[in-house]
Amino acid sequence: MQDNDRSAIIRIGSEDYQLILTTRATKEIAKRYGGLENLGTKLMKTENFEMALDEVVWLITLLANQSILIHNLKNQDKRELLSEETVELLTSPLELAAYKDAIMEAMFKGTKRNIQSEDDLKNTQAG
């Protein structure tokens, strides 16, 4: 399984980061929003601009850190995790608006992969 099958790439500062929806990230999102299905609603309904930015920064940090954690698990050269403060300092509000698409792409790829796997499993069992 290649990570790019389930990720979207964004640029923060001068570095590219993969946004990956992992099981761990899904659990964190569920804790914060009550489930993935509530995430889109929460992002779109946020009346307060500052709060909307906080949510996008939190999501970018969470999803980008998944690729760093996976790298650190598999490699000796450890990378430092992103902080929300770093994301805030290295991005503009305009970029954050564009990153919403990347967040949704990573979510779609992450959940699509799981659904495909379940369908494949059912077909294997039935055959």
C-alpha positions in Angstrom: 0.0 0.0 0.0 1.4 3.4 -1.0 0.7 6.4 1.1 0.0 8.6 -1.9 -3.1 6.4 -2.6 -4.6 7.8 0.5 -3.1 11.2 0.8 -3.2 14.8 -0.5 -0.1 17.0 -0.6 0.1 20.6 0.6 3.0 23.0 0.9 3.7 24.6 4.3 6.5 27.1 4.2 9.0 25.6 1.8 8.2 21.9 2.5 5.6 19.6 1.1 3.5 17.5 3.6 1.2 14.6 2.9 -2.2 14.8 4.6 -3.2 11.3 5.5 -6.3 10.0 7.2 -5.2 7.2 9.4 -7.2 5.3 12.0 -5.4 7.3 14.6 -6.4 10.6 13.0 -10.0 9.3 12.6 -10.2 8.6 16.3 -8.9 12.1 17.1 -11.5 13.7 14.7 -14.2 11.6 16.2 -13.2 12.8 19.7 -13.4 16.4 18.6 -16.4 16.3 16.3 -18.3 13.2 17.2 -17.4 11.5 13.9 -16.2 12.1 10.4 -19.7 12.8 9.2 -19.9 15.9 11.5 -16.6 17.3 10.3 -17.8 18.9 7.0 -20.9 20.3 8.8 -18.7 21.8 11.5 -16.3 23.4 9.0 -19.0 24.9 6.8 -21.2 26.2 9.6 -18.5 27.9 11.6 -19.7 31.5 11.8 -16.7 32.8 13.6 -13.8 33.3 11.1 -11.1 32.8 13.8 -12.7 29.6 15.0 -12.9 28.3 11.4 -9.2 29.0 11.0 -8.5 27.2 14.3 -10.3 24.2 13.0 -8.5 24.1 9.7 -5.1 24.6 11.4 -5.9 21.8 13.8 -6.9 19.4 11.0 -3.9 20.3 8.8 -1.6 19.7 11.8 -3.3 16.4 12.7 -3.3 15.0 9.1 0.2 16.2 8.2 1.6 14.8 11.4 0.3 11.3 10.4 2.8 11.2 7.5 5.6 12.3 9.8 4.6 9.7 12.4 4.6 7.0 9.7 8.0 8.2 8.5 9.4 8.1 12.0 8.0 4.6 12.5 9.7 3.3 9.4 13.0 5.2 9.4 16.0 6.0 11.6 16.1 9.7 10.7 13.3 11.1 12.8 11.4 14.2 11.7 9.9 16.8 14.0 6.2 16.9 14.3 4.4 20.1 13.2 2.7 22.2 15.8 -0.4 24.3 15.3 1.7 27.4 16.0 4.1 26.4 13.2 1.3 25.9 10.7 -0.2 29.3 11.7 3.2 31.1 11.2 4.0 29.5 7.9 0.6 29.8 6.2 -1.7 32.6 5.2 -5.5 32.6 5.6 -5.8 32.4 1.8 -3.7 29.2 1.8 -5.8 27.7 4.6 -8.9 28.2 2.5 -7.2 26.3 -0.3 -6.1 23.6 2.1 -9.7 22.8 2.9 -9.9 21.0 -0.5 -6.8 19.0 0.4 -8.3 18.0 3.8 -11.4 16.8 2.1 -9.4 14.9 -0.6 -7.4 13.2 2.2 -10.6 12.3 4.0 -12.2 11.0 0.8 -9.2 8.9 -0.1 -8.9 7.5 3.5 -12.6 6.5 3.8 -12.8 5.3 0.1 -10.0 2.9 0.7 -11.7 1.4 3.8 -15.0 1.0 1.9 -13.2 -0.7 -1.0 -11.5 -3.0 1.4 -14.8 -4.0 3.1 -16.4 -4.7 -0.3 -13.4 -6.7 -1.4 -13.6 -8.7 1.8 -17.4 -9.5 1.3 -16.7 -10.5 -2.3 -13.9 -12.9 -1.2 -16.1 -14.4 1.5 -19.1 -14.9 -0.8 -17.0 -16.5 -3.6 
